[in-house]
Every structure is written in C-alpha cells, then in structure tokens.
Amino acid sequence: MDAKKEAVAVVLAAGKGTRMKTELPKVAVPLNGKPLLNHVIDHLKEAGINDIVIVVGYKKEEVQALCAGIPGIRFAEQKEQLGTAHAVLSAEELVKSHKGPILVACGDVPMITGDTFGSLVSTHVQNDFSATLLSAKVDIPTGYGRIVRNSFGEVIAIVEEKDADVEQKKINEINTGTYVFSSEILFESLRKIGNSNAQGEYYLPDLVELYKKEGKKLGAVILKNSGESQGVNSPADLENLTAVLNGAVAK
C-alpha cells in the first residue's frame, strides 16, 4: 500500500502570531486570498494524505471554521501553548491507534509542496527511520533552529536560535519544523522531553537529540527549493510570499 496514504498529518495551528499585528489566529491570515492553513491542507491532500489532525488553540472556533466542509479533518485542542512537543502530544488521543507514519507540519508554513511532503514520508518509510526531518540550506539562517551534524554528516541535534552558541549560529542548514515520526514510540518519547531552554517550552526538535542518544535511526531530507521553507512570522514575510506566488520575485 502507498505509504503516503497510510500517513496521518498533525498540523500545528494553535498559535496567536503576535508579530503579525492582527486579531486573526495566525494560520487564518490570508496569503493570496487563501488562509495560510488552507495552503498547507491543500498540499497535504496533493501528497495523498487525507487524514489530517489540526491542533487548535488561540481562537479555535475561527480556525475550525476555515476547515468547514473539508473531508478528513479532525481537531485536537492545545489548551496551553507550552511548545511544539506539547502541541503534538495534544493530538495523542486522536492518533495513538495509528500504526503508520505521522507527519508533523506547521500551519504557518504554506509553501511546502505536495511533492515534498510525499517525498519526506516515502524517505522515512523506505529507510525505516524513527524520525525524518525536513531541512533547508539558506543564506540567512537567523531566527531558525540549526541542524547540527557530526563528522559523518549524520544529524545529531537541532539547536534553537535562542539556545545556539556562536559556532552553531554560523550553520546555514535550518529546521523547517516539518517531520515524519514512526508512531510506535512517538508519544512515549515526547513525554521524556524537558523544558530547560531559553523559552521554558517543550520543543519537538529535542526529540531528535533524544532519539540520537537512544541509538535510533534518523533521516533528513534537504529541500531542493529552500524557498518552500519560508514561514510567515511577520507582515514582511507575508508580503514576500505574496510576491513569490505572483511571480514578482524568484522563489
């Protein structure tokens, strides 16, 4: 059976997006007339992933309304915003019986294509990885988590900007916040993550380091088009992606 059809997607869509200077939930902000979240859902469907759990929080009714009439959508609520690992844990009840891959995507990263999602899931399944992350090489990595590799080129950690040292900040391979995990050990492992970091949050990237320490197989797919990694964190980001979609600037 097609691995992509066996995958469940968990889309993180609970954030407020303070820097967007809008009362809308962040994922409801329109890009070219379509909410950010709906771009993500459309691309997941293009990849053949039709079982999609949206993690909602801030103004959840507005986010749920964006998905009205779309088949295959379920909702999990993150009642407190305690980080990305906590957000995925919020979806546990809905996906814990699922035996296939679990793809985690961000509701405010609208450019990742169906082909990319599909390739990420296929790579994960074909190589029997415990976790497979999507990374990108960019000219200006500021603000993003950095992918730390060992001398063999293996991913050993993801370090958030706020926690990175001077050398780590020079790394130009970034985390897109998009992953595929094997369902069997995911939730048990998420419970082992601590919050001793600059934000006091439970970070999903910390799972990568935990898996590495436990000797689990990790994979990474570097985006062919790094422009797909662009999220929307500010009005300037939104303006830039609008220009990209309208062909005003190169991707």
N, C-alpha and C positions, 0 to 999 in steps of 0.2 A: 504494500500500500504506500502511496505517496506520503513521505514524512511530513510535508507541509500541511497536508490535510489532517494529520494526527496532532499537529501542534495547537496549543492554546496560547492566545496572546493575552498578556496582562498590560494594560496601558495606564501609566501613571498620570492622573489628571486631577489631583486634589489641591494643587497649589493656587495661591492667590495672585502671584505675579505683581508684587507691589511696584516694581520698577516700570511696569507698563503704563502707569498713571491712568488707570481705568477702573471702573467699578465692576467690570465684567470679570468672571473667572478667567484666568489666563488662557486656558485652552479654548475659550469661546471667542477670543479676539479673532476678527476676520482677516484672512490673507487672500487677496484677490476675490473677495466676496464670499469665501467659504471659511468657516471656523477652523482654527488650527487642528483641533481634534479630528474633524471630519476628513482632512487631508490624510491623517495617519490611518484612520479606519479604512479609507478607500485603498490605500497602498497595501494594507494587510490583506484586504479582500482580493486584491490583484495577485497577491502571493499565494492565494488559495487557503488562507487562514480565515475560517468563518466562525470560530468560537472565540469571542473576544470579551474579556472582562475589563471593564473600565473602573479604576479606583477613583472614587469621587470624595470630595471633602468640602472645600470652600464653595458656597452657593451651589450645592449638589443638584438642586432641582433644575437650575439653569443648564448644567452640564448634561443631566439626563435628558432634558428636552431636546438637546442637539441630536440625540440618537433616536428620537421617536420614529418608529416605522422601519428601522434598520434591523433586519433579522440577525440572530446570533449574538446579540449584545446582552450582557448581564452586568450588574453593578455591585461593587463592594465599596464599603464606606471606611475611609481612614478618618477616625473621629478626632485624632490629634495629629498634627504634622510633625512627626518625630524622625523624619528621614526616609530615604528611598527603600531601605531594607524593611522598615516598619510598614511602608506602603504595600510592598509585595506580601508581607505577612497578613495584611488586611484582607487579601484575596484568598487566603488559605481554604476557608470553608467551601468556596465555590470550585476550587480546582484540585483539592487534595486527593480526589479519587482518580484524577487523570494520570495515565501511565506514560504518556509520550512527552516530547519536549515542551517546555514552557518558554515562550518568547516574551521578554520584557521590553517594552518600548515607552518612549516619553511622548505625552500628548502635546508637547510644545516644540517637537522637532518634526516639522511637516514635510521635509524634502526626501526622506529615506524612501527609496522606491520599492515597489513590489518585488522587483528582481533582486534587490539587495536583501530584503527580508527573507526571501526564498532561499537565496544562496547561503545565508547565515545558518538557517535551520538545516539545510542539506549538509553543510560542512560539519555541523555539530553531530548529526546522526551518523554520517558516514565514518567519522573518526572516533565515535564512541567517547566524545568528550563529556566531562561532568559540567563544564561551563565553557561557553564560547562567547567572546565579546567582539563587538564591532568597534574598530578604531579608525582614526583618520590622521594623516600627516598634514599639518597646516603651517603656514608661515608665522602666524601669531597665536601661540597656544595659551596666552594669558586668560585666566578665568576657568580653564578646563582642568579636569583631572589628567595627570600624566601617566602614560603606560610605561612601567619600569620593566626592563628585560634584563636577563642575565647574559653572561658572555656567550651562551649558546643560542641567544635570540629568543629564549622562552619567556613568556610573561610571568613575572613573579609578584607584581603588585600594581595597584592603581593608587596614586597619591593625589589627593585633592589639592588644589592651588593653595588653600589656606594652611595646609599641613606640609607643603613641599619645601625642601631646603633649596639653597642657591643652585646646586648642580641639577637637581630634579626639575627646577623651573626652566632649565635650558632644553629639556626634552620637547621635541615638537610632535610626538605621537600622542594623540589625545583620546580620551574615552568619550564615546558618543552617548553613553547612557543606555545603550541597546545591547541586550544579551540574550543568549539561549541557555537555559539550565535543564539538566535532567531532573525530572520531577521526584524521583525516588528519595533523594537526600536533601532537596532544596529547603523545605520548611524546618526540618530538624537542624540544618546548618544555620539558617537565618537566626535561630534562637541563640546561637553561640556568639553572635556579633555584639561587640561592646560599643560604647559611645564616647570613648576617651579621645575626642578630637576637638578642634577649634570651635565647632558648632554645637557640640554635645548631642549629635544626632547619630542614628543608626544607619550607616552608609552601606548600600548594596555593593559598591566596589570592594569593601573589606572582605566580602565573601571570596573574592579571587585570591587574596593573600592567605585566607584560611584554607582554601582548597589546596593551594600550593604546599602549605605546611603539612597537610594531611596526605600529600603524595597523589592527589587526584589529577586526572588528565585535563589540561586547559588548552583551549584553542583561541586564536584571534584571527579575524578577517579584517584586513586593511581596506578601507573604501577605495575603489578605483577613482571615484569623483568625490574629493573631500568636501565639495560644496554641499553634499547631502547631509553632512554632519551639523549644519548650521541650525541652531535652535533660535527661539525668539525670547529674548530676555529684556528687550528694551524697544522703544519706538523706532530707534535707528535700525535695529535688527529687522524689524517688520518692513521698514522702508526698503532695505537692501534686498530682502527676499522677494518683495513685490516687483522690484526692478528685474531680478533674475527671472522670475516667472514670465514677465512681459518682454523678455529678450533684450532689456536695456543694457545689461552687463553680462559678461561671461560668467558661466557657472563656476 
